[in-house]
Amino acid sequence: MTDRLLSGSTEAAKKVEIHEMAVIDGVMTMRPVQQGLAIGAGQAVRFAPGGLHLMLVGLTAPLKQGDLIQLSLKFENAGEIMVPFEVKALGAPAPGPFSHAAPTPDASGAATKM
């Protein structure tokens, strides 16, 4: 069954947006994903620089490397799931894949699919 990531929220920011970056005619664009992000059953989604990512808008305080923030991700069918995210340095490797079917934090605090 396909589910859809509709939104997110965190005390660390006023707003969480689902964004997608793409290169169109040689120009990099970044836009919010409209209508949420569809995720097929058993499918993993990778959030990474230069692709799909969660944008924290209106930070309530500066984020520091090593901080652990909790995001509530709201899905159309699965409801709300709390996911921990570790603040990494600019240019750090992206975390592993995420699936709402079975998110478990890895050693870095990133959610990964089982």
MARSEZA-782460 format. One record per atom (N, C-alpha, C): atom name; residue number from 0; x, y, z. Coordinates in steps of 0.001 Angstrom, whole numbers. Layout:
BEGIN
CA/NUM/X/Y/Z
...
//
This chain:
BEGIN
N/0/842/-1180/0
CA/0/0/0/0
C/0/887/1242/0
N/1/604/2162/-855
CA/1/1332/3419/-915
C/1/861/4338/202
N/2/1801/5012/836
CA/2/1492/6021/1841
C/2/2061/7338/1329
N/3/1803/8400/2023
CA/3/2248/9715/1591
C/3/2730/10510/2795
N/4/3975/10991/2728
CA/4/4490/11899/3740
C/4/3887/13265/3458
N/5/3057/13733/4382
CA/5/2309/14974/4166
C/5/3017/16206/4718
N/6/3621/16059/5886
CA/6/4224/17225/6528
C/6/5120/16784/7670
N/7/5761/17759/8266
CA/7/6585/17506/9430
C/7/6526/18700/10355
N/8/6929/18482/11597
CA/8/6998/19582/12550
C/8/8075/19269/13580
N/9/8606/20338/14176
CA/9/9627/20205/15203
C/9/9636/21468/16041
N/10/10034/21330/17296
CA/10/10181/22501/18153
C/10/11377/23339/17723
N/11/12265/22776/16886
CA/11/13474/23475/16453
C/11/13209/24502/15351
N/12/12001/24469/14746
CA/12/11687/25391/13650
C/12/10194/25691/13612
N/13/9874/26834/13033
CA/13/8467/27219/12894
C/13/7747/26350/11881
N/14/8514/25829/10899
CA/14/7894/25086/9805
C/14/8883/24068/9249
N/15/8371/22919/8813
CA/15/9179/21910/8119
C/15/8532/21692/6752
N/16/9332/21850/5706
CA/16/8823/21659/4345
C/16/9555/20502/3683
N/17/8832/19746/2860
CA/17/9413/18676/2058
C/17/9820/19320/736
N/18/11122/19288/420
CA/18/11625/19942/-790
C/18/12285/18930/-1713
N/19/12348/19320/-2981
CA/19/13061/18538/-3981
C/19/13922/19481/-4803
N/20/15195/19112/-4974
CA/20/16081/19872/-5841
C/20/16222/19115/-7146
N/21/16313/19862/-8236
CA/21/16488/19250/-9546
C/21/17219/20231/-10448
N/22/17873/19717/-11471
CA/22/18504/20560/-12476
C/22/17624/20511/-13713
N/23/17121/21692/-14094
CA/23/16241/21809/-15260
C/23/16886/22780/-16227
N/24/17232/22302/-17424
CA/24/17907/23118/-18435
C/24/19162/23773/-17871
N/25/19915/23020/-17080
CA/25/21163/23510/-16528
C/25/21028/24421/-15324
N/26/19808/24636/-14853
CA/26/19575/25506/-13704
C/26/19057/24675/-12534
N/27/19749/24789/-11375
CA/27/19299/24052/-10200
C/27/18093/24759/-9593
N/28/17046/23997/-9336
CA/28/15837/24544/-8719
C/28/15546/23788/-7433
N/29/14893/24472/-6495
CA/29/14468/23841/-5254
C/29/13019/24261/-5036
N/30/12163/23272/-4887
CA/30/10737/23547/-4732
C/30/10119/22630/-3690
N/31/9105/23146/-2986
CA/31/8359/22260/-2083
C/31/7663/21159/-2884
N/32/7594/19966/-2326
CA/32/6880/18858/-2954
C/32/5387/19085/-2684
N/33/4632/19265/-3737
CA/33/3199/19505/-3608
C/33/2458/18184/-3385
N/34/1419/18203/-2614
CA/34/570/17030/-2358
C/34/1273/15944/-1556
N/35/2416/16235/-959
CA/35/3134/15252/-160
C/35/3996/14341/-1013
N/36/4746/13489/-344
CA/36/5690/12595/-1005
C/36/5170/11167/-945
N/37/4826/10605/-2109
CA/37/4312/9235/-2178
C/37/5452/8248/-1921
N/38/5176/7238/-1066
CA/38/6153/6199/-742
C/38/5448/4852/-860
N/39/5920/4032/-1792
CA/39/5323/2722/-2003
C/39/5672/1755/-883
N/40/4851/743/-689
CA/40/5099/-269/339
C/40/6464/-900/121
N/41/7288/-950/1177
CA/41/8604/-1543/1100
C/41/9641/-673/411
N/42/9249/494/-47
CA/42/10158/1394/-759
C/42/10901/2289/234
N/43/12158/2533/-26
CA/43/12956/3441/801
C/43/13055/4791/102
N/44/13111/5852/885
CA/44/13286/7200/361
C/44/14570/7752/944
N/45/15404/8319/94
CA/45/16669/8900/560
C/45/16561/10418/520
N/46/16722/11025/1697
CA/46/16819/12470/1792
C/46/18298/12805/1725
N/47/18681/13688/800
CA/47/20094/13997/620
C/47/20241/15371/-21
N/48/21383/16008/220
CA/48/21652/17277/-469
C/48/21563/17072/-1980
N/49/20982/18009/-2676
CA/49/20856/17910/-4123
C/49/19677/17071/-4577
N/50/18830/16635/-3649
CA/50/17666/15826/-4004
C/50/16527/16136/-3060
N/51/15827/15102/-2630
CA/51/14762/15285/-1650
C/51/15368/15633/-299
N/52/14761/16573/394
CA/52/15234/16920/1736
C/52/14122/17595/2524
N/53/14305/17625/3833
CA/53/13385/18336/4713
C/53/14013/19680/5036
N/54/13301/20761/4770
CA/54/13802/22116/5007
C/54/13183/22643/6290
N/55/14023/22986/7256
CA/55/13559/23604/8495
C/55/13554/25109/8278
N/56/12388/25716/8383
CA/56/12210/27142/8111
C/56/11907/27860/9421
N/57/12603/28953/9658
CA/57/12355/29727/10869
C/57/12857/29029/12112
N/58/14155/28749/12155
CA/58/14731/28077/13318
C/58/14427/28859/14593
N/59/14101/28150/15651
CA/59/13799/28803/16931
C/59/15076/29118/17701
N/60/16183/28486/17344
CA/60/17504/28741/17930
C/60/18527/28175/16953
N/61/19757/28679/16994
CA/61/20782/28121/16101
C/61/20999/26630/16381
N/62/21224/25858/15315
CA/62/21525/24433/15461
C/62/23032/24263/15497
N/63/23496/23369/16369
CA/63/24920/23105/16491
C/63/25199/21654/16126
N/64/26351/21437/15503
CA/64/26762/20086/15157
C/64/26674/19209/16395
N/65/26071/18038/16238
CA/65/25908/17099/17347
C/65/24567/17202/18044
N/66/23830/18325/17845
CA/66/22486/18436/18432
C/66/21604/17317/17894
N/67/20706/16832/18712
CA/67/19724/15836/18290
C/67/18364/16505/18368
N/68/17685/16584/17232
CA/68/16354/17190/17225
C/68/15330/16131/16833
N/69/14144/16264/17387
CA/69/13046/15343/17092
C/69/12127/15987/16060
N/70/11821/15259/15006
CA/70/10845/15705/14021
C/70/9659/14762/14067
N/71/8479/15324/14021
CA/71/7263/14540/13896
C/71/6900/14541/12418
N/72/6918/13371/11790
CA/72/6560/13249/10386
C/72/5133/12717/10296
N/73/4290/13420/9548
CA/73/2881/13051/9434
C/73/2635/12381/8084
N/74/2123/11139/8167
CA/74/1814/10348/6978
C/74/302/10232/6807
N/75/-130/10110/5576
CA/75/-1551/9993/5261
C/75/-2180/8776/5941
N/76/-1512/7623/5895
CA/76/-2067/6397/6459
C/76/-1441/6010/7795
N/77/-149/6152/7926
CA/77/563/5700/9125
C/77/439/6672/10297
N/78/-73/7867/10055
CA/78/-195/8843/11132
C/78/1127/9541/11400
N/79/1358/9922/12651
CA/79/2566/10658/13012
C/79/3617/9724/13599
N/80/4851/9926/13159
CA/80/5982/9130/13626
C/80/7080/10102/14042
N/81/7603/9938/15262
CA/81/8706/10765/15742
C/81/10023/10169/15256
N/82/10873/11017/14685
CA/82/12153/10571/14151
C/82/13246/11498/14670
N/83/14314/10927/15263
CA/83/15425/11770/15710
C/83/16375/12065/14548
N/84/16869/13293/14496
CA/84/17849/13695/13497
C/84/19025/14347/14201
N/85/20232/13921/13849
CA/85/21427/14536/14402
C/85/21886/15641/13460
N/86/22220/16804/14019
CA/86/22728/17916/13229
C/86/24165/17587/12840
N/87/24416/17569/11542
CA/87/25747/17256/11008
C/87/26392/18523/10461
N/88/27698/18469/10286
CA/88/28439/19586/9697
C/88/28074/19723/8223
N/89/28167/20935/7712
CA/89/27940/21184/6292
C/89/28888/20304/5487
N/90/28352/19599/4499
CA/90/29171/18720/3676
C/90/29308/17307/4214
N/91/28706/17011/5364
CA/91/28763/15655/5921
C/91/27979/14698/5032
N/92/28313/13412/5054
CA/92/27559/12443/4250
C/92/26086/12415/4658
N/93/25232/12173/3687
CA/93/23796/12081/3951
C/93/23490/10825/4753
N/94/22420/10857/5572
CA/94/22031/9660/6319
C/94/21508/8578/5392
N/95/21306/7398/5940
CA/95/20807/6268/5169
C/95/19348/6436/4778
N/96/18780/5462/4070
CA/96/17384/5537/3612
C/96/16399/5520/4774
N/97/15207/6034/4527
CA/97/14145/6093/5536
C/97/12892/5477/4961
N/98/12254/4632/5737
CA/98/10969/4070/5355
C/98/10044/4202/6544
N/99/8843/4706/6328
CA/99/7925/4868/7455
C/99/7426/3520/7970
N/100/7688/2465/7217
CA/100/7226/1149/7645
C/100/7967/677/8891
N/101/9247/990/8994
CA/101/10013/519/10147
C/101/11209/1421/10402
N/102/10984/2684/10801
CA/102/12147/3532/11035
C/102/12836/3181/12346
N/103/14130/3031/12285
CA/103/14909/2811/13489
C/103/16148/3683/13402
N/104/16514/4347/14494
CA/104/17693/5204/14415
C/104/18968/4373/14329
N/105/19882/4794/13432
CA/105/21180/4145/13387
C/105/22126/4884/14335
N/106/23395/4563/14310
CA/106/24349/5139/15239
C/106/24430/6661/15131
N/107/24120/7215/13943
CA/107/24204/8661/13767
C/107/22893/9347/14150
N/108/21868/8593/14497
CA/108/20573/9169/14819
C/108/19671/9291/13614
N/109/20177/8938/12435
CA/109/19363/9011/11226
C/109/18434/7796/11180
N/110/17258/7990/10646
CA/110/16315/6875/10541
C/110/16653/6051/9322
N/111/16675/4743/9495
CA/111/16959/3856/8377
C/111/15909/2771/8298
N/112/15763/2213/7120
CA/112/14784/1150/6892
C/112/15350/-178/7356
N/113/14512/-969/7982
CA/113/14919/-2316/8425
C/113/14812/-3255/7252
//
